[in-house]
Amino acid sequence: MTVRHCQQAMILALYKRLERRLHQAAAAMAASWQHDRKFKISSDPFSPLRLRFLTRCRDHLATLKAVKHSGGALAATDDALVRTVHSLSGAGGTFGFHELSERAYRLETLLLAETKADPVELGAALDALIQQIEIVLE
């Protein structure tokens, strides 16, 4: 065997080992999410993206709770809040979390309304979105 053939054989062996480890890691991740009966994570080609979305939902949930507990008025001038809600609205629907998407869209609509929305209605929409995210993350 030539040096080149040996190098190719070593690279192929390393590639196969890496591929096995990636499959094991993916299987472990899928197993950790098996409680989510809405989706067959292990056979769903979007599962890695869905998992990343769910991870981002945890961050968004923390942001939304901070806004709620700040006691300040909700406003469209809070760009971070509008971006967060818009992101949840779009990605939630894409990944099959339609109720989450609808609640995020409702809050986004209220935030961006031409006329100033009722603070009670805004608070209720925020609470509904927080509640739905918590349900999705259970």
HUUR-V475774 format. One record per residue. RES is the residue in three letters. PSI is psi in whole degrees, -180 to 180 (999 if undefined). Layout:
BEGIN
res: (RES	RES)
psi: (PSI	PSI)
END
This chain:
BEGIN
res: (MET	THR	VAL	ARG	HIS	CYS	GLN	GLN	ALA	MET	ILE	LEU	ALA	LEU	TYR	LYS	ARG	LEU	GLU	ARG	ARG	LEU	HIS	GLN	ALA	ALA	ALA	ALA	MET	ALA	ALA	SER	TRP	GLN	HIS	ASP	ARG	LYS	PHE	LYS	ILE	SER	SER	ASP	PRO	PHE	SER	PRO	LEU	ARG	LEU	ARG	PHE	LEU	THR	ARG	CYS	ARG	ASP	HIS	LEU	ALA	THR	LEU	LYS	ALA	VAL	LYS	HIS	SER	GLY	GLY	ALA	LEU	ALA	ALA	THR	ASP	ASP	ALA	LEU	VAL	ARG	THR	VAL	HIS	SER	LEU	SER	GLY	ALA	GLY	GLY	THR	PHE	GLY	PHE	HIS	GLU	LEU	SER	GLU	ARG	ALA	TYR	ARG	LEU	GLU	THR	LEU	LEU	LEU	ALA	GLU	THR	LYS	ALA	ASP	PRO	VAL	GLU	LEU	GLY	ALA	ALA	LEU	ASP	ALA	LEU	ILE	GLN	GLN	ILE	GLU	ILE	VAL	LEU	GLU)
psi: (138	167	-41	-44	-37	-43	-43	-41	-40	-43	-43	-42	-42	-41	-45	-38	-43	-43	-43	-44	-38	-42	-39	-43	-42	-40	-39	-42	-43	-39	-36	-19	14	-21	-20	91	-8	-29	144	87	-43	-28	0	121	-18	3	-41	-38	-39	-41	-40	-38	-44	-36	-43	-32	-37	-43	-44	-38	-44	-42	-47	-39	-38	-41	-44	-44	-8	-24	-5	165	139	137	152	-14	-14	90	-38	-41	-46	-43	-42	-49	-41	-43	-45	-38	-49	-52	-34	-46	-39	-39	11	8	71	-39	-42	-45	-44	-41	-38	-41	-40	-46	-42	-43	-43	-40	-37	7	145	-43	150	126	153	128	-34	-41	-41	-45	-41	-39	-39	-45	-42	-40	-44	-45	-43	-38	-43	-39	-44	-37	-8	999)
END
